[in-house]
Amino acid sequence: RAHGQVRDTRGRVVEKVRTLEHLRARVTVVRWHLDAAAAGGGEKKRRHLDSACLTYQGALELLAQLQPADEECAAMAKQLAELRNQLRAAGQLV
């Protein structure tokens, strides 16, 4: 396989950079929803927490597809673990 490519869990070759960019974007979106939930209340807070959970789950699935062997994936896994703790602290079951 060419440099910069990885195989996902289904054996398809995907661009590693593009996939990591998608993962970074999902992590950013989770953070945004957590910040918005902290600033809001009531229904808005619940919606932001629900969205954060869904985006977090998608990020976990994407990380699993990356076969996290390199430093970049390890760093993303650490960030996701921190987000999981924040979600749990907000009462979310993740």
GUDO-257555 format. One record per residue (C-alpha): residue number from 1; residue in three letters; x, y, z. Coordinates in Angstrom, 1 decimal. Example, Ala and Ser with C-alpha at 12.3 -4.5 7.8 and 13.67 -1.06 7.14 Angstrom:
<lotors>
    nr   rest        x        y        z
     1    ALA     12.3     -4.5      7.8
     2    SER     13.7     -1.1      7.1
</lotors>
This chain:
<lotors>
    nr   rest        x        y        z
     1    ARG      0.0      0.0      0.0
     2    ALA      1.1      3.5     -0.6
     3    HIS      2.5      5.8      2.1
     4    GLY     -0.3      7.7      3.8
     5    GLN     -2.9      5.0      3.3
     6    VAL     -4.3      2.5      5.8
     7    ARG     -6.8     -0.3      5.6
     8    ASP    -10.1      0.1      7.4
     9    THR    -11.7     -2.8      9.3
    10    ARG    -13.3     -4.0      6.1
    11    GLY    -10.0     -4.1      4.3
    12    ARG    -10.6     -1.0      2.2
    13    VAL     -7.7      1.3      1.6
    14    VAL     -8.4      4.8      2.8
    15    GLU     -6.3      7.9      3.0
    16    LYS     -4.8      8.2      6.5
    17    VAL     -4.6     12.0      6.5
    18    ARG     -8.2     12.4      5.4
    19    THR     -9.4      9.9      8.0
    20    LEU     -7.4     11.6     10.8
    21    GLU     -8.8     15.0      9.7
    22    HIS    -12.3     13.5     10.0
    23    LEU    -11.5     12.2     13.4
    24    ARG    -10.1     15.6     14.5
    25    ALA    -13.2     17.3     13.2
    26    ARG    -15.5     14.9     15.2
    27    VAL    -13.5     15.6     18.4
    28    THR    -13.9     19.3     17.8
    29    VAL    -17.7     18.9     17.3
    30    VAL    -18.0     16.9     20.6
    31    ARG    -16.1     19.7     22.4
    32    TRP    -18.3     22.3     20.9
    33    HIS    -21.5     20.5     21.9
    34    LEU    -20.1     20.1     25.5
    35    ASP    -19.3     23.8     25.7
    36    ALA    -22.8     24.7     24.4
    37    ALA    -24.4     22.3     26.9
    38    ALA    -22.4     23.9     29.7
    39    ALA    -23.6     27.4     28.7
    40    GLY    -27.2     26.4     28.2
    41    GLY    -29.9     24.8     30.1
    42    GLY    -33.1     22.8     29.8
    43    GLU    -33.9     21.4     26.4
    44    LYS    -30.9     23.1     24.7
    45    LYS    -28.6     21.5     27.1
    46    ARG    -30.1     18.0     26.6
    47    ARG    -29.9     18.4     22.8
    48    HIS    -26.3     19.4     22.9
    49    LEU    -25.4     16.5     25.2
    50    ASP    -27.3     14.1     23.0
    51    SER    -25.4     15.4     19.9
    52    ALA    -22.1     15.2     21.8
    53    CYS    -22.8     11.6     22.6
    54    LEU    -23.7     10.7     19.1
    55    THR    -20.7     12.4     17.6
    56    TYR    -18.5     10.8     20.3
    57    GLN    -19.7      7.4     19.3
    58    GLY    -19.0      8.1     15.6
    59    ALA    -15.5      9.3     16.6
    60    LEU    -14.9      6.0     18.5
    61    GLU    -16.0      4.0     15.5
    62    LEU    -13.7      6.0     13.2
    63    LEU    -10.7      5.6     15.6
    64    ALA    -11.3      1.8     15.6
    65    GLN    -11.2      1.8     11.8
    66    LEU     -7.8      3.5     11.9
    67    GLN     -6.1      0.6     13.6
    68    PRO     -4.5      2.9     16.2
    69    ALA     -0.8      1.8     16.1
    70    ASP      0.9      5.2     15.5
    71    GLU      1.4      8.2     17.8
    72    GLU     -1.4     10.3     16.1
    73    CYS     -4.0      7.7     16.8
    74    ALA     -2.8      7.3     20.4
    75    ALA     -3.1     11.0     20.9
    76    MET     -6.7     11.0     19.5
    77    ALA     -7.5      8.0     21.7
    78    LYS     -6.4     10.1     24.7
    79    GLN     -8.5     13.0     23.7
    80    LEU    -11.5     10.7     23.3
    81    ALA    -10.9      9.3     26.7
    82    GLU    -11.0     12.8     28.2
    83    LEU    -14.2     13.6     26.3
    84    ARG    -15.7     10.3     27.6
    85    ASN    -15.0     11.5     31.1
    86    GLN    -16.6     14.9     30.5
    87    LEU    -19.7     13.2     29.0
    88    ARG    -19.9     10.9     32.0
    89    ALA    -19.5     13.9     34.4
    90    ALA    -22.5     15.5     32.5
    91    GLY    -24.5     12.4     33.3
    92    GLN    -24.3     10.7     29.9
    93    LEU    -24.0      7.0     29.6
    94    VAL    -21.0      6.5     27.2
</lotors>
